[in-house]
Amino acid sequence: MFAQTDGLSPKRLLLCSRENANRVASRLLDERCEPLSIVRTVNPLQPFRVCTSPSATDMVEVEMVS
């Protein structure tokens, strides 16, 4: 299903995907009812991160509000 990239396993590639970050953010938004952002990081093991208050230096990909 996924090709090996930079030695990362297929499971890691799935967990590191933007789609997975969207799923996590959607579930958190349903539970917390507070604005969330998906930000891009420079860490290849965590290229996307979900947070409630991104810093000025974060590269915001998506902002989610309920």
C-alpha positions in Angstrom: 0.0 0.0 0.0 2.8 2.4 0.9 6.3 2.5 -0.4 9.2 2.6 2.1 10.4 6.2 2.4 13.6 7.1 4.2 13.4 3.9 6.1 10.0 4.6 7.6 7.6 1.7 8.0 4.2 1.7 6.2 2.5 2.1 9.6 4.6 5.1 10.4 3.8 6.7 7.0 0.1 6.2 7.8 0.5 7.8 11.2 2.5 10.7 9.9 0.0 11.6 7.1 -1.9 14.8 6.9 -5.1 12.7 6.7 -4.4 11.2 10.1 -3.8 14.6 11.5 -7.2 15.7 10.2 -8.8 12.6 11.8 -7.2 13.3 15.2 -8.1 17.0 15.0 -11.7 16.2 14.1 -12.1 13.8 17.1 -10.5 16.3 19.5 -12.8 19.0 18.2 -15.8 16.9 18.8 -14.7 16.2 22.4 -13.2 19.6 23.4 -15.3 22.2 21.3 -12.3 24.6 21.2 -10.4 25.8 18.1 -7.6 23.5 16.9 -4.8 23.9 14.4 -2.9 21.4 12.4 0.7 22.7 12.0 3.6 21.4 9.9 6.8 20.6 11.7 10.3 19.9 10.5 10.5 16.5 12.4 10.1 13.7 9.8 8.6 11.4 12.5 6.0 14.0 13.3 5.5 16.1 10.2 2.1 17.3 11.4 1.0 18.2 14.9 -2.4 19.2 16.3 -2.4 22.0 18.9 -4.8 24.5 20.5 -2.6 27.5 20.3 0.1 27.6 17.6 3.1 29.8 18.1 4.0 32.6 15.7 6.7 30.4 14.1 4.4 27.4 13.5 3.4 26.8 9.9 -0.4 26.4 10.2 -1.9 24.1 7.6 -5.5 24.0 8.9 -7.5 25.8 11.5 -10.6 24.0 12.8 -13.4 25.7 14.8 -16.8 24.3 15.9 
